Each structure stands twice: as structure tokens, then as C-alpha cells.
């Protein structure tokens, strides 16, 4: 059996799905790509047994329908350096020998039987489907994935929670210290439902969606979800469990509000945080008379720093402490020029929102405070 395909097209498709492959897989067959030829269509699959990625492309010619598996690392490394040209795959379906011929040479390697490759999960009868624009989903993942946890004791916190309503969809992520709630007001779920997308498939989607356009169809049941894109398809195992009531931890009445230039504050934090304690990364914010004083100190090394910024603040003088790295993460993931920081007292969570929300979205970020020594 043989087929001819463009080297550049093949490499770009292989590279896009190769990120799912786990280098420490317990199943040797999962170190391979699964090739499936049907007429002039080549579909390629990569999997780590929990997440499966499919992509397809047209071949120049083929002489039949067949399947085989081939080492992902060997194939990627082999065609990576090839300039754009047609390459011919010849597969002996008995011995599984694979010959790859190109303009000035050829590669020979041994493939594996496709029969050993695990089947992707099928959706149950109670599955739910909805569609969402690729750029909307990408924006949602970009805004939330940084706040997911790595908590073996609470696995539900290790992913992005999709809370689906008839008129909008809310994406939530939290690690117990920071929380992001991102409402997509132009995405409609159709019916009340929810699922938790693990961090790895979320990161894979982030890479794929940057190259996609148009509508994405999402279908999910109690255990799995399928994301159907124009050029790719991803099937992944979901995190099972009940996500905490995220709205209950967001303080509603915050009398102290400060409006400040986001980029200026982020730059100041990067400078001042160098002098914070390495163990706690504590930074102190003091608000008073349209002025924000950012300060940090490391008593062990007798270092300290402070910087004043102009802001919009009316109210009593107040100080609150935050972990500098978390606060910088949050500010880096808000894309408005000005940010509003809402607080009520030094022991309660601070709420950060863009001064002007983008159209069809509502972004809120929350950060737990740290105890100040003074």
C-alpha cells in the first residue's frame, strides 16, 4: 500500500497533535501516530489514553484504504528538515515495514499494527452539545488556565469549570488563593449543564484554537468531552466531581475602590517584588488620597523597596498584603488599560476587574490577602 503527501502539510499537522503524546506512556503504542488512509483523505491520531487528538489532510494520491502506526518522534525528526516536496509512503501490511521516499533519498523503519491502538471514548446517550466561536473559547481559556491548581487532594480544582446556562457560559478557575470568573455573554449553552476540563487538554486547545476560525462544537457527557474544530478534533477525559460554589466566595460589598493604570502597577510590582521575602513574596499596598504606595521588605537580608503611583482613590487610608507573584499573574491576564481593585478590609479577598469590560464579556478576578506584620 502506498500514498503520496506534501511534506510541509504533513509536518504541520503532526506537530500540532504531537503535544498530546506522553513521553512516559505505559502503552508503547501510544508513542506512535495512528495513520488511517481512506481514499484521498489521511487522518492522523495521537493520544495519551486520556486525551486524543485527530487531524486530517488530503493526500496527492493513494492506492487503497489501510491503517498503521508509526513512531512519532522518529517521523517528526525525520521530516522536520525536509524542504517542501511530495513524499511517498510505502507500507508492507504484512511485515509493517515502512519506506518513506523523498527527492534525494529514503527512510526505512518498522511500523506497528493499528489493531493495538486504543479506541477513543464514545459519548453516552445523555450527552449535551453546544457551539462556540473559536476566538471566544480561546479567550476564555487564556483568561482562566493560569489560575488552575495542582492539588492531588482536590482534583476538581485542577481544571477549568464550564458553567453552562441558556443565555451565557461562565468559565471559572481557582487554586484556592486566586480565582477567575469569566462570563462569555455571546456564547449560549442552550440548557443548564457543567463540566470540568483538565489543565492538559485546556493547554492543548489553547495551541490549536490559535490556528482555528469559525464555530467549535463541544459535546460532553459525565466522563468525556469532544471538541470538534474545522481542522482538528479532541476527545478528552473530564475531571469528575462537584465544583465548589464559586459565587459564594466573591465578596459583594467592597467600600474601598482604587482605579489605577494596569501596566504602570504591573511594572512597579515587578521592580518592588525583587526586594520581598523569598519565602512569602509578600507585598504591601497602602491606599491614601489618590496615591498607592507599593512596598516590600526582606528582614533576613535587610532589603526593602517602595514606590508611589498616582491612582483614583477616595476614602480612609488602608493597607492590605498580597503575594506578589499572584498579583502580577492576575494583572498580566487582564487586558484593559485601567484596573479597579475593590477591597473591604485587610483580611478579606480583593476583587480585581477591568475598568471597562470588553464587549460580550464580564471578567472578575479575586485574590486572597496575606497577613501584614504591622
C-alpha contacts under 8 A as a table, 3 or more apart, distances in Angstrom:
res1	aa1	res2	aa2	distance
1	X	62	X	7.87
1	X	63	X	6.26
1	X	64	X	6.69
1	X	66	X	7.65
1	X	90	X	5.77
1	X	91	X	5.27
1	X	92	X	6.54
1	X	93	X	7.22
2	X	62	X	5.85
2	X	63	X	6.02
2	X	64	X	7.80
2	X	88	X	6.93
2	X	89	X	5.33
2	X	90	X	4.27
2	X	91	X	6.05
3	X	59	X	6.95
3	X	60	X	7.42
3	X	61	X	5.50
3	X	62	X	4.07
3	X	63	X	6.58
3	X	88	X	5.76
3	X	89	X	5.42
3	X	90	X	6.83
4	X	59	X	5.87
4	X	60	X	5.28
4	X	61	X	5.34
4	X	62	X	6.48
4	X	86	X	6.33
4	X	87	X	5.57
4	X	88	X	4.39
4	X	89	X	6.31
5	X	9	X	7.78
5	X	10	X	6.99
5	X	58	X	7.58
5	X	59	X	4.70
5	X	60	X	5.40
5	X	61	X	7.45
5	X	86	X	5.46
5	X	87	X	5.57
5	X	88	X	6.59
6	X	9	X	5.36
6	X	10	X	6.09
6	X	59	X	7.33
6	X	60	X	7.49
6	X	84	X	6.90
6	X	85	X	5.83
6	X	86	X	4.57
6	X	87	X	6.23
7	X	10	X	5.18
7	X	11	X	6.09
7	X	79	X	6.87
7	X	82	X	7.06
7	X	83	X	7.43
7	X	84	X	5.57
7	X	85	X	5.65
7	X	86	X	5.90
7	X	87	X	6.04
8	X	11	X	5.18
8	X	12	X	6.23
8	X	82	X	8.00
8	X	83	X	7.35
8	X	84	X	5.26
8	X	85	X	7.41
9	X	12	X	5.36
9	X	13	X	6.36
9	X	57	X	7.75
10	X	13	X	5.33
10	X	14	X	6.12
10	X	57	X	7.76
11	X	14	X	5.08
11	X	15	X	5.95
11	X	76	X	6.91
11	X	79	X	6.70
11	X	80	X	6.69
12	X	15	X	5.20
12	X	16	X	6.24
13	X	16	X	5.23
13	X	17	X	6.65
13	X	55	X	6.70
13	X	56	X	7.70
13	X	57	X	7.97
14	X	17	X	5.53
14	X	18	X	5.87
14	X	44	X	7.66
14	X	76	X	7.19
15	X	18	X	5.17
15	X	19	X	7.29
15	X	76	X	7.39
16	X	19	X	6.82
16	X	207	X	7.89
16	X	208	X	6.92
17	X	20	X	6.18
17	X	45	X	7.59
17	X	46	X	6.19
17	X	53	X	5.87
17	X	54	X	7.17
17	X	55	X	7.46
18	X	21	X	5.66
18	X	46	X	6.44
18	X	72	X	7.41
19	X	22	X	7.98
19	X	204	X	7.11
20	X	46	X	6.61
20	X	47	X	5.97
20	X	48	X	6.24
20	X	51	X	7.00
20	X	52	X	7.29
20	X	53	X	7.20
20	X	204	X	7.15
21	X	30	X	7.02
21	X	31	X	6.59
21	X	46	X	6.42
21	X	47	X	5.73
21	X	48	X	5.33
22	X	25	X	5.41
22	X	30	X	7.84
22	X	31	X	7.40
22	X	48	X	5.71
23	X	31	X	7.17
25	X	28	X	6.68
25	X	30	X	6.65
25	X	31	X	7.19
25	X	48	X	6.95
27	X	30	X	5.61
27	X	31	X	7.69
28	X	31	X	5.62
28	X	32	X	7.81
29	X	32	X	5.57
29	X	69	X	7.66
29	X	112	X	7.70
29	X	116	X	6.87
29	X	117	X	6.19
30	X	33	X	7.50
30	X	46	X	7.34
30	X	47	X	6.17
30	X	48	X	6.20
30	X	49	X	7.56
30	X	117	X	7.25
31	X	71	X	6.09
31	X	72	X	6.08
31	X	73	X	7.78
32	X	46	X	7.11
32	X	69	X	5.79
32	X	70	X	5.00
32	X	71	X	4.26
32	X	72	X	4.71
32	X	73	X	7.91
33	X	44	X	6.49
33	X	45	X	5.68
33	X	46	X	5.24
33	X	69	X	5.51
33	X	70	X	5.45
33	X	71	X	6.38
33	X	72	X	5.45
34	X	44	X	5.51
34	X	45	X	4.96
34	X	46	X	6.60
34	X	67	X	7.24
34	X	68	X	5.99
34	X	69	X	4.42
34	X	70	X	6.69
34	X	114	X	6.75
34	X	117	X	7.43
35	X	42	X	6.88
35	X	43	X	6.04
35	X	44	X	4.79
35	X	45	X	6.73
35	X	67	X	5.55
35	X	68	X	5.43
35	X	69	X	5.94
35	X	70	X	7.71
36	X	42	X	5.74
36	X	43	X	5.23
36	X	44	X	6.37
36	X	65	X	7.53
36	X	66	X	6.00
36	X	67	X	4.45
36	X	68	X	6.81
37	X	40	X	7.19
37	X	41	X	5.92
37	X	42	X	4.71
37	X	43	X	6.58
37	X	62	X	7.87
37	X	64	X	7.31
37	X	65	X	5.08
37	X	66	X	5.34
37	X	67	X	6.27
38	X	41	X	5.33
38	X	42	X	6.51
38	X	64	X	6.93
38	X	65	X	4.65
38	X	66	X	7.00
39	X	62	X	6.52
39	X	63	X	7.62
39	X	64	X	6.25
39	X	65	X	6.18
40	X	58	X	5.65
40	X	59	X	5.21
40	X	60	X	6.99
40	X	61	X	6.10
40	X	62	X	6.12
41	X	56	X	6.86
41	X	57	X	5.95
41	X	58	X	4.72
41	X	59	X	5.98
42	X	56	X	5.47
42	X	57	X	5.42
42	X	58	X	5.99
42	X	59	X	6.40
43	X	54	X	6.86
43	X	55	X	5.65
43	X	56	X	4.07
43	X	57	X	6.52
44	X	54	X	5.67
44	X	55	X	5.42
44	X	56	X	6.05
45	X	52	X	7.00
45	X	53	X	5.67
45	X	54	X	4.52
45	X	55	X	6.65
46	X	52	X	5.82
46	X	53	X	5.34
46	X	54	X	6.66
47	X	50	X	7.18
47	X	51	X	5.66
47	X	52	X	4.24
47	X	53	X	6.23
48	X	51	X	5.68
48	X	52	X	6.70
49	X	52	X	6.90
49	X	118	X	7.32
50	X	236	X	5.69
50	X	237	X	5.35
51	X	201	X	6.80
51	X	234	X	7.07
51	X	235	X	5.67
51	X	236	X	4.13
51	X	237	X	6.31
52	X	120	X	6.67
52	X	234	X	5.60
52	X	235	X	5.10
52	X	236	X	6.24
53	X	232	X	7.06
53	X	233	X	5.74
53	X	234	X	4.54
53	X	235	X	6.57
54	X	232	X	5.58
54	X	233	X	5.02
54	X	234	X	6.37
55	X	231	X	6.10
55	X	232	X	4.60
55	X	233	X	6.48
56	X	231	X	6.92
56	X	232	X	7.28
59	X	62	X	7.05
67	X	113	X	7.74
67	X	114	X	5.80
68	X	96	X	7.73
68	X	111	X	6.66
68	X	112	X	6.10
68	X	113	X	5.45
68	X	114	X	4.74
69	X	111	X	5.53
69	X	112	X	4.93
69	X	113	X	6.07
69	X	114	X	5.50
69	X	117	X	7.84
70	X	75	X	7.36
70	X	110	X	7.43
70	X	111	X	4.66
70	X	112	X	6.25
71	X	74	X	5.53
71	X	75	X	6.15
71	X	111	X	7.05
72	X	75	X	5.33
72	X	76	X	6.02
73	X	76	X	5.25
73	X	77	X	6.02
74	X	77	X	5.34
74	X	78	X	5.97
75	X	78	X	5.05
75	X	79	X	6.25
76	X	79	X	5.60
76	X	80	X	5.78
77	X	80	X	5.25
77	X	81	X	7.47
78	X	81	X	6.78
78	X	82	X	7.67
79	X	82	X	5.16
82	X	85	X	7.78
85	X	102	X	7.44
85	X	103	X	7.42
86	X	102	X	6.86
86	X	103	X	7.94
87	X	100	X	6.72
87	X	101	X	5.68
87	X	102	X	4.83
87	X	103	X	7.62
88	X	99	X	7.90
88	X	100	X	5.57
88	X	101	X	5.08
88	X	102	X	6.60
89	X	98	X	6.84
89	X	99	X	5.74
89	X	100	X	4.67
89	X	101	X	6.59
90	X	98	X	5.74
90	X	99	X	5.08
90	X	100	X	6.49
91	X	96	X	6.32
91	X	97	X	5.86
91	X	98	X	4.64
91	X	99	X	6.51
92	X	95	X	5.69
92	X	96	X	5.07
92	X	97	X	5.28
92	X	98	X	6.56
93	X	96	X	5.10
93	X	97	X	7.54
96	X	110	X	5.81
96	X	111	X	5.15
96	X	112	X	6.10
96	X	113	X	7.08
97	X	108	X	7.35
97	X	109	X	6.07
97	X	110	X	4.51
97	X	111	X	5.98
98	X	108	X	5.82
98	X	109	X	5.32
98	X	110	X	5.59
98	X	111	X	6.19
99	X	106	X	6.90
99	X	107	X	5.76
99	X	108	X	4.62
99	X	109	X	6.59
100	X	106	X	5.41
100	X	107	X	5.00
100	X	108	X	6.38
101	X	105	X	6.10
101	X	106	X	4.22
101	X	107	X	6.46
102	X	105	X	5.50
102	X	106	X	5.81
113	X	116	X	6.19
113	X	117	X	7.83
114	X	117	X	5.40
120	X	235	X	7.11
121	X	224	X	7.26
121	X	235	X	7.28
123	X	127	X	6.26
123	X	219	X	7.81
123	X	220	X	6.84
123	X	221	X	6.34
123	X	224	X	6.93
123	X	225	X	7.65
124	X	127	X	5.59
124	X	221	X	6.11
126	X	221	X	6.18
127	X	219	X	6.47
127	X	220	X	5.24
127	X	221	X	4.31
127	X	222	X	7.72
128	X	193	X	7.88
128	X	219	X	5.50
128	X	220	X	5.46
128	X	221	X	6.37
129	X	189	X	7.96
129	X	217	X	7.01
129	X	218	X	5.55
129	X	219	X	4.24
129	X	220	X	6.60
130	X	188	X	7.48
130	X	189	X	5.59
130	X	190	X	7.03
130	X	217	X	5.93
130	X	218	X	5.54
130	X	219	X	6.70
131	X	187	X	7.80
131	X	188	X	7.75
131	X	189	X	7.61
131	X	215	X	6.23
131	X	216	X	5.47
131	X	217	X	4.44
131	X	218	X	6.00
132	X	136	X	6.89
132	X	137	X	6.63
132	X	187	X	5.90
132	X	188	X	7.69
132	X	215	X	5.52
132	X	216	X	5.30
132	X	217	X	6.62
132	X	218	X	7.77
133	X	136	X	5.23
133	X	137	X	6.33
133	X	187	X	7.83
133	X	213	X	7.55
133	X	214	X	5.70
133	X	215	X	4.43
133	X	216	X	5.86
134	X	137	X	5.28
134	X	138	X	6.10
134	X	209	X	6.05
134	X	212	X	6.42
134	X	213	X	5.57
134	X	214	X	5.76
134	X	215	X	5.74
134	X	216	X	5.82
135	X	138	X	4.98
135	X	139	X	6.06
135	X	209	X	7.21
135	X	210	X	7.73
135	X	213	X	7.07
136	X	139	X	5.17
136	X	140	X	6.29
136	X	184	X	7.55
136	X	187	X	7.96
137	X	140	X	5.02
137	X	141	X	6.28
137	X	209	X	7.95
138	X	141	X	5.23
138	X	142	X	6.07
138	X	205	X	7.73
138	X	206	X	5.95
138	X	209	X	6.00
138	X	210	X	7.17
139	X	142	X	5.10
139	X	143	X	6.16
140	X	143	X	5.32
140	X	144	X	6.36
140	X	171	X	6.62
140	X	182	X	6.79
140	X	184	X	7.62
141	X	144	X	5.30
141	X	145	X	5.59
141	X	160	X	7.87
141	X	202	X	6.78
141	X	206	X	6.65
142	X	145	X	6.05
142	X	146	X	7.62
142	X	206	X	7.14
142	X	333	X	7.87
143	X	146	X	7.30
143	X	180	X	7.65
143	X	182	X	7.44
143	X	333	X	5.95
143	X	334	X	7.64
144	X	147	X	5.72
144	X	148	X	7.26
144	X	160	X	6.96
144	X	171	X	7.17
144	X	172	X	6.58
144	X	173	X	5.57
144	X	180	X	5.95
144	X	181	X	7.71
144	X	182	X	7.52
145	X	148	X	5.57
145	X	159	X	7.51
145	X	160	X	6.59
145	X	173	X	6.75
145	X	199	X	6.94
145	X	202	X	7.20
145	X	203	X	7.66
146	X	329	X	7.78
147	X	173	X	5.45
147	X	174	X	5.18
147	X	175	X	6.00
147	X	178	X	6.43
147	X	179	X	6.35
147	X	180	X	6.77
148	X	157	X	6.31
148	X	158	X	5.33
148	X	159	X	5.64
148	X	160	X	6.76
148	X	173	X	5.20
148	X	174	X	5.16
148	X	175	X	5.32
148	X	199	X	7.23
149	X	157	X	5.51
149	X	158	X	4.64
149	X	159	X	7.26
149	X	174	X	6.47
149	X	175	X	4.23
149	X	176	X	7.75
150	X	155	X	7.80
150	X	157	X	7.56
150	X	158	X	5.55
150	X	175	X	7.58
151	X	154	X	5.41
151	X	155	X	5.91
151	X	157	X	6.92
151	X	158	X	6.46
152	X	155	X	5.61
154	X	157	X	5.90
154	X	158	X	7.58
155	X	158	X	5.29
155	X	159	X	7.95
155	X	239	X	7.19
156	X	159	X	6.51
156	X	196	X	7.12
156	X	239	X	6.18
156	X	240	X	7.01
156	X	241	X	6.07
156	X	242	X	7.02
156	X	243	X	6.06
157	X	160	X	7.78
157	X	173	X	7.23
157	X	174	X	6.31
157	X	175	X	6.20
157	X	243	X	7.48
158	X	175	X	7.65
158	X	198	X	6.21
158	X	199	X	6.33
159	X	173	X	6.74
159	X	196	X	5.83
159	X	197	X	5.16
159	X	198	X	4.13
159	X	199	X	4.93
159	X	202	X	7.93
159	X	239	X	7.41
160	X	171	X	6.51
160	X	172	X	5.74
160	X	173	X	5.08
160	X	196	X	5.49
160	X	197	X	5.12
160	X	198	X	6.50
160	X	199	X	7.08
160	X	202	X	7.72
161	X	170	X	7.98
161	X	171	X	5.58
161	X	172	X	4.99
161	X	173	X	6.29
161	X	194	X	7.22
161	X	195	X	5.95
161	X	196	X	4.41
161	X	197	X	6.38
161	X	243	X	7.32
162	X	169	X	6.96
162	X	170	X	5.96
162	X	171	X	4.84
162	X	172	X	6.68
162	X	194	X	5.40
162	X	195	X	5.38
162	X	196	X	6.09
162	X	197	X	7.48
163	X	169	X	5.88
163	X	170	X	5.04
163	X	171	X	6.26
163	X	172	X	7.72
163	X	192	X	7.85
163	X	193	X	6.50
163	X	194	X	4.70
163	X	195	X	7.01
164	X	168	X	6.74
164	X	169	X	4.65
164	X	170	X	6.39
164	X	188	X	7.82
164	X	189	X	5.40
164	X	191	X	7.06
164	X	192	X	5.43
164	X	193	X	5.10
164	X	194	X	5.54
165	X	168	X	5.36
165	X	169	X	5.72
165	X	188	X	6.90
165	X	189	X	5.39
165	X	190	X	6.61
165	X	191	X	5.75
165	X	192	X	4.72
165	X	193	X	6.89
166	X	169	X	7.99
166	X	188	X	5.60
166	X	189	X	5.02
166	X	190	X	4.25
166	X	191	X	4.96
166	X	192	X	6.36
167	X	185	X	7.06
167	X	186	X	7.83
167	X	187	X	7.10
167	X	188	X	4.85
167	X	189	X	6.66
167	X	190	X	7.09
168	X	183	X	6.97
168	X	184	X	5.77
168	X	185	X	4.75
168	X	186	X	6.39
168	X	187	X	5.18
168	X	188	X	4.79
168	X	189	X	6.42
169	X	183	X	5.90
169	X	184	X	5.26
169	X	185	X	6.74
169	X	187	X	5.92
169	X	188	X	6.39
169	X	189	X	6.41
170	X	181	X	6.80
170	X	182	X	5.56
170	X	183	X	4.30
170	X	184	X	6.01
171	X	180	X	7.91
171	X	181	X	5.96
171	X	182	X	5.15
171	X	183	X	6.37
171	X	184	X	7.83
172	X	179	X	7.31
172	X	180	X	5.53
172	X	181	X	4.68
172	X	182	X	6.35
172	X	246	X	7.81
173	X	179	X	5.75
173	X	180	X	5.35
173	X	181	X	6.95
174	X	177	X	7.14
174	X	178	X	5.63
174	X	179	X	4.23
174	X	180	X	6.39
175	X	178	X	5.95
175	X	179	X	6.87
176	X	179	X	7.16
177	X	367	X	5.99
177	X	368	X	5.30
178	X	326	X	7.22
178	X	365	X	7.28
178	X	366	X	5.45
178	X	367	X	4.46
178	X	368	X	6.28
179	X	365	X	5.62
179	X	366	X	4.97
179	X	367	X	6.57
180	X	363	X	7.51
180	X	364	X	5.92
180	X	365	X	4.49
180	X	366	X	6.42
181	X	363	X	6.06
181	X	364	X	5.25
181	X	365	X	6.32
182	X	361	X	7.11
182	X	362	X	5.79
182	X	363	X	4.61
182	X	364	X	6.36
183	X	361	X	5.50
183	X	362	X	4.95
183	X	363	X	6.39
184	X	187	X	5.64
184	X	360	X	6.25
184	X	361	X	4.92
184	X	362	X	6.87
185	X	188	X	7.62
185	X	360	X	4.79
185	X	361	X	5.46
185	X	362	X	7.54
186	X	360	X	5.50
186	X	361	X	7.60
189	X	192	X	7.23
195	X	220	X	7.83
195	X	222	X	7.82
195	X	238	X	7.10
195	X	239	X	7.67
196	X	238	X	5.92
196	X	239	X	5.42
196	X	240	X	7.27
196	X	243	X	7.95
197	X	201	X	7.06
197	X	202	X	6.56
197	X	238	X	5.55
197	X	239	X	6.45
198	X	201	X	5.92
198	X	202	X	6.30
198	X	237	X	7.95
198	X	238	X	6.33
198	X	239	X	6.20
199	X	202	X	5.02
199	X	203	X	6.19
200	X	203	X	5.16
200	X	204	X	6.28
201	X	204	X	4.90
201	X	205	X	6.03
201	X	236	X	6.84
202	X	205	X	5.09
202	X	206	X	6.18
203	X	206	X	4.98
203	X	207	X	6.60
204	X	207	X	5.34
204	X	208	X	6.36
205	X	208	X	5.02
205	X	209	X	5.76
206	X	209	X	5.46
206	X	210	X	6.57
207	X	210	X	5.69
207	X	211	X	7.53
208	X	211	X	5.67
208	X	212	X	6.65
208	X	232	X	7.80
209	X	212	X	4.83
209	X	213	X	7.52
212	X	229	X	7.14
212	X	230	X	6.89
212	X	231	X	7.20
213	X	230	X	7.49
214	X	230	X	7.48
215	X	229	X	7.18
215	X	230	X	7.85
216	X	227	X	6.63
216	X	228	X	5.67
216	X	229	X	5.08
216	X	230	X	7.54
217	X	226	X	7.90
217	X	227	X	5.83
217	X	228	X	5.10
217	X	229	X	6.89
218	X	225	X	6.98
218	X	226	X	5.66
218	X	227	X	4.73
218	X	228	X	6.45
219	X	225	X	5.59
219	X	226	X	5.15
219	X	227	X	6.73
220	X	223	X	7.57
220	X	224	X	5.65
220	X	225	X	4.03
220	X	226	X	6.21
221	X	224	X	5.70
221	X	225	X	6.53
222	X	238	X	7.74
222	X	240	X	7.48
223	X	237	X	5.92
223	X	238	X	5.40
223	X	239	X	7.51
223	X	240	X	6.90
224	X	235	X	6.99
224	X	236	X	5.58
224	X	237	X	4.49
224	X	238	X	5.17
225	X	235	X	5.69
225	X	236	X	5.51
225	X	237	X	6.59
225	X	238	X	6.68
226	X	233	X	7.13
226	X	234	X	5.60
226	X	235	X	4.38
226	X	236	X	6.60
227	X	233	X	5.64
227	X	234	X	5.08
227	X	235	X	6.45
228	X	232	X	6.51
228	X	233	X	4.60
228	X	234	X	6.60
229	X	232	X	5.06
229	X	233	X	5.70
245	X	248	X	5.77
245	X	249	X	7.56
246	X	249	X	5.78
246	X	250	X	7.17
247	X	250	X	5.50
248	X	251	X	7.73
250	X	349	X	7.66
250	X	351	X	7.68
250	X	366	X	7.18
251	X	254	X	7.01
251	X	348	X	7.91
251	X	349	X	7.08
251	X	351	X	7.74
253	X	344	X	7.30
254	X	257	X	7.19
254	X	342	X	5.61
254	X	343	X	5.09
254	X	344	X	4.61
255	X	342	X	7.32
255	X	343	X	6.76
255	X	344	X	5.69
256	X	313	X	7.89
256	X	314	X	7.84
256	X	315	X	6.73
256	X	342	X	5.74
256	X	343	X	5.27
256	X	344	X	5.85
257	X	313	X	6.43
257	X	314	X	7.81
257	X	340	X	6.61
257	X	341	X	5.65
257	X	342	X	4.52
257	X	343	X	6.51
258	X	287	X	7.83
258	X	311	X	6.75
258	X	312	X	5.62
258	X	313	X	4.87
258	X	314	X	7.91
258	X	340	X	5.57
258	X	341	X	5.22
258	X	342	X	6.57
259	X	311	X	5.84
259	X	312	X	5.01
259	X	313	X	6.80
259	X	338	X	6.60
259	X	339	X	5.72
259	X	340	X	4.47
259	X	341	X	6.51
259	X	355	X	7.26
260	X	265	X	7.25
260	X	310	X	7.35
260	X	311	X	4.80
260	X	312	X	6.45
260	X	338	X	5.45
260	X	339	X	5.65
260	X	340	X	6.62
261	X	264	X	5.47
261	X	265	X	6.28
261	X	311	X	7.47
261	X	337	X	6.04
261	X	338	X	4.44
261	X	339	X	6.38
262	X	265	X	5.26
262	X	266	X	6.12
262	X	331	X	6.67
262	X	336	X	7.37
262	X	337	X	5.79
262	X	338	X	5.05
262	X	339	X	5.52
263	X	266	X	5.07
263	X	267	X	6.15
263	X	337	X	7.13
264	X	267	X	5.24
264	X	268	X	6.22
264	X	309	X	7.93
265	X	268	X	5.08
265	X	269	X	6.10
265	X	309	X	7.46
266	X	269	X	5.12
266	X	270	X	6.28
266	X	328	X	6.14
266	X	331	X	6.49
266	X	332	X	7.41
267	X	270	X	5.17
267	X	271	X	6.48
268	X	271	X	5.19
268	X	272	X	6.09
268	X	294	X	7.69
268	X	307	X	6.88
269	X	272	X	5.18
269	X	273	X	5.60
269	X	294	X	7.33
269	X	324	X	7.05
269	X	328	X	7.00
270	X	273	X	5.48
270	X	274	X	6.85
270	X	328	X	7.60
271	X	274	X	5.88
272	X	275	X	5.82
272	X	276	X	7.24
272	X	294	X	7.29
272	X	295	X	6.51
272	X	296	X	6.31
272	X	305	X	5.57
272	X	306	X	6.28
272	X	307	X	7.19
273	X	276	X	5.03
273	X	281	X	7.00
273	X	282	X	7.95
273	X	283	X	6.73
273	X	296	X	6.39
273	X	324	X	6.22
275	X	296	X	5.90
275	X	297	X	5.60
275	X	298	X	6.22
275	X	303	X	5.96
275	X	304	X	5.35
275	X	305	X	6.06
276	X	280	X	7.69
276	X	281	X	5.28
276	X	282	X	5.97
276	X	283	X	6.58
276	X	296	X	4.81
276	X	297	X	4.81
276	X	298	X	5.23
276	X	303	X	7.96
276	X	304	X	7.08
277	X	280	X	5.51
277	X	281	X	5.13
277	X	282	X	6.49
277	X	296	X	7.77
277	X	297	X	6.32
277	X	298	X	4.43
277	X	299	X	7.48
277	X	300	X	7.93
278	X	281	X	5.51
278	X	298	X	7.67
280	X	323	X	6.98
281	X	323	X	5.34
281	X	324	X	5.54
281	X	325	X	6.95
282	X	296	X	6.73
282	X	321	X	6.52
282	X	322	X	5.78
282	X	323	X	4.78
282	X	324	X	5.93
282	X	370	X	7.17
283	X	294	X	7.07
283	X	295	X	5.96
283	X	296	X	4.97
283	X	297	X	7.95
283	X	321	X	5.63
283	X	322	X	5.50
283	X	323	X	6.08
283	X	324	X	5.55
284	X	293	X	7.94
284	X	294	X	5.78
284	X	295	X	5.22
284	X	296	X	6.19
284	X	319	X	6.83
284	X	320	X	5.86
284	X	321	X	4.47
284	X	322	X	6.54
284	X	372	X	7.63
285	X	292	X	6.69
285	X	293	X	5.77
285	X	294	X	4.86
285	X	295	X	6.68
285	X	319	X	5.54
285	X	320	X	5.42
285	X	321	X	6.16
285	X	322	X	7.90
286	X	292	X	5.69
286	X	293	X	5.02
286	X	294	X	6.59
286	X	317	X	7.17
286	X	318	X	5.66
286	X	319	X	4.25
286	X	320	X	6.62
287	X	290	X	7.40
287	X	291	X	5.95
287	X	292	X	4.77
287	X	293	X	6.54
287	X	313	X	7.20
287	X	317	X	5.57
287	X	318	X	5.36
287	X	319	X	6.34
288	X	291	X	5.39
288	X	292	X	6.59
288	X	313	X	6.86
288	X	314	X	7.38
288	X	315	X	7.21
288	X	316	X	6.66
288	X	317	X	4.53
288	X	318	X	6.80
289	X	313	X	6.09
289	X	314	X	6.06
289	X	315	X	7.36
289	X	317	X	7.54
290	X	310	X	6.07
290	X	311	X	4.94
290	X	312	X	4.83
290	X	313	X	4.49
290	X	314	X	6.52
291	X	308	X	6.79
291	X	309	X	5.84
291	X	310	X	4.84
291	X	311	X	5.37
291	X	312	X	7.35
291	X	313	X	7.05
292	X	308	X	5.70
292	X	309	X	5.15
292	X	310	X	6.32
292	X	311	X	6.45
293	X	306	X	6.78
293	X	307	X	5.76
293	X	308	X	4.56
293	X	309	X	6.46
294	X	306	X	5.42
294	X	307	X	5.29
294	X	308	X	6.35
294	X	309	X	7.96
295	X	304	X	7.46
295	X	305	X	5.58
295	X	306	X	4.04
295	X	307	X	6.49
296	X	304	X	5.58
296	X	305	X	5.49
296	X	306	X	6.47
297	X	302	X	7.48
297	X	303	X	5.64
297	X	304	X	3.98
297	X	305	X	6.42
298	X	301	X	5.70
298	X	302	X	5.85
298	X	303	X	5.27
298	X	304	X	6.20
299	X	302	X	4.86
299	X	303	X	6.67
318	X	345	X	7.94
318	X	346	X	7.97
319	X	346	X	6.62
320	X	345	X	7.55
320	X	346	X	4.75
320	X	347	X	7.90
320	X	369	X	6.88
320	X	370	X	7.65
320	X	372	X	7.18
321	X	346	X	7.13
321	X	369	X	5.52
321	X	370	X	4.98
321	X	371	X	6.30
321	X	372	X	5.87
322	X	326	X	7.71
322	X	327	X	6.82
322	X	367	X	7.69
322	X	368	X	7.19
322	X	369	X	4.90
322	X	370	X	5.15
323	X	326	X	5.55
323	X	327	X	6.33
323	X	369	X	7.45
323	X	370	X	6.75
324	X	327	X	5.15
324	X	328	X	6.10
325	X	328	X	5.20
325	X	329	X	6.16
326	X	329	X	5.05
326	X	330	X	6.31
326	X	367	X	7.62
327	X	330	X	5.20
327	X	331	X	6.29
327	X	367	X	7.33
328	X	331	X	5.15
328	X	332	X	6.02
329	X	332	X	5.19
329	X	333	X	6.42
330	X	333	X	5.25
330	X	334	X	6.62
330	X	365	X	7.05
331	X	334	X	5.35
332	X	335	X	7.43
334	X	339	X	7.96
334	X	353	X	7.88
334	X	354	X	6.71
335	X	354	X	7.61
336	X	339	X	6.78
336	X	354	X	5.61
336	X	355	X	6.98
336	X	356	X	6.76
336	X	357	X	7.62
337	X	354	X	7.86
337	X	355	X	7.69
338	X	354	X	6.33
338	X	355	X	5.32
338	X	356	X	7.65
339	X	352	X	6.80
339	X	353	X	5.89
339	X	354	X	4.57
339	X	355	X	4.94
340	X	352	X	5.67
340	X	353	X	5.37
340	X	354	X	6.03
340	X	355	X	5.53
341	X	350	X	6.75
341	X	351	X	5.72
341	X	352	X	4.61
341	X	353	X	6.75
342	X	350	X	5.71
342	X	351	X	5.01
342	X	352	X	6.33
343	X	346	X	7.71
343	X	348	X	7.31
343	X	349	X	6.92
343	X	350	X	4.84
343	X	351	X	6.52
344	X	348	X	6.65
344	X	350	X	7.66
345	X	348	X	5.69
346	X	349	X	7.97
346	X	369	X	6.80
346	X	371	X	7.73
347	X	369	X	6.28
347	X	370	X	7.60
347	X	371	X	7.29
348	X	368	X	6.85
348	X	369	X	6.53
349	X	366	X	6.51
349	X	367	X	5.55
349	X	368	X	4.42
349	X	369	X	5.72
350	X	366	X	5.73
350	X	367	X	5.34
350	X	368	X	6.39
350	X	369	X	6.98
351	X	364	X	7.06
351	X	365	X	5.83
351	X	366	X	4.55
351	X	367	X	6.54
352	X	364	X	6.11
352	X	365	X	5.08
352	X	366	X	6.07
352	X	367	X	7.95
353	X	363	X	6.26
353	X	364	X	4.99
353	X	365	X	6.30
354	X	357	X	5.68
354	X	363	X	7.15
354	X	364	X	7.80
357	X	361	X	6.64
357	X	362	X	6.10
357	X	363	X	7.07
358	X	361	X	5.73
358	X	362	X	7.34
